[in-house]
């Protein structure tokens, strides 16, 4: 595995080794629990790991990943942050107990500092996160409701969205005011990363 040419971050050999080990864990565990679809397993590195890496921004404080599932993008964020020496506390929220066990296994075997909340998003106390991320979890309106609970003042959301992202933005604007940038995905021609700030309920 190597970083794609388009990836602008600093990726050390140790970071690459940890991402390779993470990919191996996904392939091993997905036989028993549904972490990724079988159709994307062959392209796991680009379709999932480097796809998730697009959400990473060097930050300090708390990064909260909602509905982490197989650790995408949360585990990838934790590996990249550690590799850059960022003072970032990564927390993953996953209510499926089997997936939570997988996430804790990743944290232990990859030796990355991250906390796993094995509970529903609405059941954990307000986190006051500096950055909040999610991939394939809910529509934007639902994600903003979660952000209202857990995003700190001045915080940023990094939401991975597919081809219908414009429809989701329009729908969400009925209930929320927010500023956003739609950053084109490097791995999916119709997908974007929505970088959202200044969230207020209408």
MARKOL-158571 format. One record per residue (C-alpha): residue number from 1; residue in one letter; x, y, z. Coordinates in steps of 0.25 Angstrom, whole numbers, plus 5000, padded with zeros to 4 digits. Each point is the difference from the previous one (the first is absolute). Layout:
! MARKOL-158571
SEZA  pos  code    xx    yy    zz
SEZA  NUM     A     X     Y     Z
...
//
This chain:
! MARKOL-158571
SEZA  pos  code    xx    yy    zz
SEZA    1     X  5000  5000  5000
SEZA    2     X  5004  5014  4997
SEZA    3     X  4994  5014  5001
SEZA    4     X  4993  5004  4987
SEZA    5     X  5006  5012  4993
SEZA    6     X  4989  5009  5003
SEZA    7     X  5001  4998  5015
SEZA    8     X  5007  5012  5006
SEZA    9     X  5002  4996  5014
SEZA   10     X  5013  4995  5006
SEZA   11     X  5000  4985  5000
SEZA   12     X  5012  4993  5006
SEZA   13     X  5004  4985  4998
SEZA   14     X  4995  4997  5014
SEZA   15     X  4987  5006  4997
SEZA   16     X  4999  4992  4987
SEZA   17     X  5003  4988  5007
SEZA   18     X  4989  5002  5010
SEZA   19     X  4990  5003  4989
SEZA   20     X  5004  4987  4994
SEZA   21     X  4998  4992  5013
SEZA   22     X  4987  5007  5001
SEZA   23     X  4996  4995  4986
SEZA   24     X  5004  4986  5004
SEZA   25     X  4991  5001  5012
SEZA   26     X  4988  5004  4992
SEZA   27     X  5002  4989  4991
SEZA   28     X  5001  4990  5011
SEZA   29     X  4988  5005  5008
SEZA   30     X  4991  5003  4988
SEZA   31     X  4999  4985  4998
SEZA   32     X  4992  4999  5013
SEZA   33     X  4993  5014  5001
SEZA   34     X  4996  5009  4989
SEZA   35     X  5011  5011  5001
SEZA   36     X  5000  5003  4985
SEZA   37     X  4993  4994  4988
SEZA   38     X  5006  4989  4992
SEZA   39     X  5000  5007  4987
SEZA   40     X  5010  5011  5006
SEZA   41     X  5009  4991  5007
SEZA   42     X  5010  4999  4988
SEZA   43     X  5001  5015  5000
SEZA   44     X  5000  5002  5015
SEZA   45     X  5012  5009  5001
SEZA   46     X  4994  5010  4990
SEZA   47     X  4985  4998  5002
SEZA   48     X  5001  5001  5015
SEZA   49     X  5013  5003  5006
SEZA   50     X  5005  5012  4991
SEZA   51     X  4986  5004  4998
SEZA   52     X  4998  5002  5015
SEZA   53     X  5014  5007  5001
SEZA   54     X  4994  5011  4992
SEZA   55     X  4992  5005  5012
SEZA   56     X  5013  5001  5008
SEZA   57     X  5004  5014  5004
SEZA   58     X  5011  5003  5010
SEZA   59     X  4993  5004  5013
SEZA   60     X  5001  5001  5015
SEZA   61     X  4990  4996  5010
SEZA   62     X  4990  4990  4998
SEZA   63     X  4996  4993  4987
SEZA   64     X  4987  4992  5001
SEZA   65     X  4996  4990  4990
SEZA   66     X  4985  4996  5000
SEZA   67     X  4995  4986  4995
SEZA   68     X  5015  4996  4998
SEZA   69     X  4996  4985  4996
SEZA   70     X  5013  4994  4995
SEZA   71     X  5008  5013  5004
SEZA   72     X  4998  5008  4987
SEZA   73     X  5004  5011  5001
SEZA   74     X  5003  5000  5015
SEZA   75     X  5011  4989  5001
SEZA   76     X  5007  5007  4988
SEZA   77     X  4999  5013  5006
SEZA   78     X  5006  4995  5013
SEZA   79     X  5012  4994  4992
SEZA   80     X  5002  5012  4992
SEZA   81     X  5000  5009  5012
SEZA   82     X  5009  4991  5008
SEZA   83     X  5010  5000  4988
SEZA   84     X  5000  5016  4999
SEZA   85     X  5002  5001  5015
SEZA   86     X  4986  5007  5001
SEZA   87     X  4995  5003  5014
SEZA   88     X  4987  4994  4997
SEZA   89     X  4991  4991  5008
SEZA   90     X  4992  4991  4991
SEZA   91     X  4986  4994  5005
SEZA   92     X  4992  4990  4992
SEZA   93     X  4985  4998  5002
SEZA   94     X  4995  4986  4996
SEZA   95     X  4987  4994  5006
SEZA   96     X  5003  4986  4993
SEZA   97     X  5007  4992  5011
SEZA   98     X  5008  4991  4990
SEZA   99     X  5005  5012  4993
SEZA  100     X  5003  5007  5013
SEZA  101     X  5009  4988  5003
SEZA  102     X  5006  5001  4986
SEZA  103     X  5003  5015  5003
SEZA  104     X  5007  4997  5013
SEZA  105     X  5008  4989  4994
SEZA  106     X  5005  5010  4989
SEZA  107     X  5004  5010  5011
SEZA  108     X  5007  4989  5008
SEZA  109     X  5007  4993  4988
SEZA  110     X  5004  5013  4993
SEZA  111     X  5004  5007  5013
SEZA  112     X  4992  5013  4997
SEZA  113     X  4994  5008  5010
SEZA  114     X  4985  5000  4998
SEZA  115     X  4987  4998  5009
SEZA  116     X  4989  4992  4996
SEZA  117     X  4986  5003  5005
SEZA  118     X  4991  4987  4998
SEZA  119     X  4987  5007  5001
SEZA  120     X  4990  5008  4992
SEZA  121     X  5004  5014  4996
SEZA  122     X  4989  5006  5008
SEZA  123     X  5003  4993  5012
SEZA  124     X  5014  5006  5002
SEZA  125     X  5002  5013  5007
SEZA  126     X  5003  5013  4992
SEZA  127     X  5014  4998  4995
SEZA  128     X  5003  5015  4996
SEZA  129     X  5009  4994  4988
SEZA  130     X  5009  5009  4992
SEZA  131     X  4997  4991  4988
SEZA  132     X  4989  4991  4997
SEZA  133     X  5000  4990  4989
SEZA  134     X  4990  4989  4994
SEZA  135     X  5000  4991  4988
SEZA  136     X  4987  4994  4994
SEZA  137     X  4993  5002  5013
SEZA  138     X  4988  5009  4998
SEZA  139     X  4994  5011  4991
SEZA  140     X  5006  5014  5003
SEZA  141     X  4988  5004  5008
SEZA  142     X  5002  4989  5010
SEZA  143     X  5015  5002  5000
SEZA  144     X  4998  5015  5004
SEZA  145     X  4991  4996  5011
SEZA  146     X  5011  4991  5005
SEZA  147     X  5010  5011  4998
SEZA  148     X  4991  5010  5009
SEZA  149     X  5002  4990  5011
SEZA  150     X  5015  4997  4999
SEZA  151     X  5007  5011  4992
SEZA  152     X  5007  5011  5008
SEZA  153     X  5000  5015  4998
SEZA  154     X  5008  5003  4987
SEZA  155     X  5000  4985  4996
SEZA  156     X  5000  4994  4987
SEZA  157     X  4993  4988  4994
SEZA  158     X  5006  4991  4989
SEZA  159     X  4988  4992  4994
SEZA  160     X  5003  4991  4988
SEZA  161     X  4988  5000  4990
SEZA  162     X  4997  4994  4987
SEZA  163     X  4993  5005  4987
SEZA  164     X  4988  5005  5006
SEZA  165     X  5007  5010  5010
SEZA  166     X  4993  5012  4994
SEZA  167     X  4986  4995  5003
SEZA  168     X  5005  4997  5014
SEZA  169     X  5005  5014  5002
SEZA  170     X  4987  5006  4995
SEZA  171     X  4992  4991  5009
SEZA  172     X  5008  5003  5012
SEZA  173     X  4999  5015  4997
SEZA  174     X  4986  5000  5004
SEZA  175     X  5004  4997  5014
SEZA  176     X  5014  5005  5001
SEZA  177     X  5009  5012  4997
SEZA  178     X  5014  4996  4997
SEZA  179     X  5012  5004  4992
SEZA  180     X  5006  4989  4991
SEZA  181     X  5011  4997  4990
SEZA  182     X  4997  4988  4991
SEZA  183     X  5014  4994  4997
SEZA  184     X  5001  4990  4988
SEZA  185     X  5003  4986  5004
SEZA  186     X  5013  4995  4994
SEZA  187     X  4995  4985  4999
SEZA  188     X  4985  5002  4996
SEZA  189     X  4997  5010  4988
SEZA  190     X  4986  5003  5006
SEZA  191     X  5004  5000  5015
SEZA  192     X  5004  5012  5009
SEZA  193     X  5005  5003  5014
SEZA  194     X  4991  5010  5006
SEZA  195     X  5008  5009  5009
SEZA  196     X  4989  5007  5009
SEZA  197     X  5001  5011  5010
SEZA  198     X  4991  5010  5007
SEZA  199     X  4988  4990  5002
SEZA  200     X  4988  5007  5006
SEZA  201     X  4986  4994  5001
SEZA  202     X  4990  5009  4992
//
